[in-house]
Amino acid sequence: MWYNKSMQKKIMDYPVIIRSDKRTGTNAKCYSAYCPILEVYADGDTVEEALSDIKKSMELVVEVNKSYDYQETILTSVRLAF
């Protein structure tokens, strides 16, 4: 996390997972995007559209969460051996 000094805004990077998918009902090809930290989903016909849509959704979630006591989120990993 870092701050943009000229705008005094907090800048954070969030991981986003994108995978190829099929639309329910039509089986048309699409791309699903998921941000695990914010628990936000979006989709699009292209990777670029999925990224654009999830960014808008993430911005909305962050804006709404500003007005509430934001719950602490812990990012960690789990190693599996199989």
Number of C-alpha atoms within 10 A of each C-alpha: 7 10 11 9 8 6 7 9 10 10 10 8 7 12 10 16 11 18 13 14 16 14 14 8 6 7 9 10 14 17 20 23 24 20 18 13 13 15 9 15 19 20 23 20 16 14 17 12 17 21 21 16 16 23 19 11 17 21 11 11 14 12 11 11 12 9 8 8 7 10 7 6 8 7 7 5 6 4 5 5 3 3
